[in-house]
């Protein structure tokens, strides 16, 4: 099973390097069109129900385009974007803590910690959020350090 997980993560990492970077040079997890969060509404996570955004409600921030399900969420985000952008550029928090690698996420696999959105890789075979929860304190500390290295 660990071989399968490693193989899946390795494939995700390889595709991750094709992703775009923000204007700051920090690698963000963006779709080819520059869309963050796989098109999900950043504010909706904080309301407890992640939902896809709509092209009618977009906001560009630090090299990424965010989509919103409704105008109210767009306005909320625009008032304080830093309160809603995901940790680690939108990459898998578990992978950032475990290895520092940039791994894709499933936008429905998430956790809010102290007001910050953390995203995770999840398939039918692998759920990194469960692994994160088993060792959150250490993984978060390592992820913070690994992300800081990437930003420099």
Secondary structure, DSSP 8 states (H G I E B T S, - for coil): -HHHHHHHHHHHHHHHTTS-B-TTS-B--B-TTSBBGGGB-HHHHHTT---B-EEEEEEEETTEEEEESSHHHHHHHHH-GGGTSBGGGGSBHHHHHHT------EEEEEEEETTEEEEE-B-SS-BHHHHHHHSHHHHHHHHHHHHHHHH-
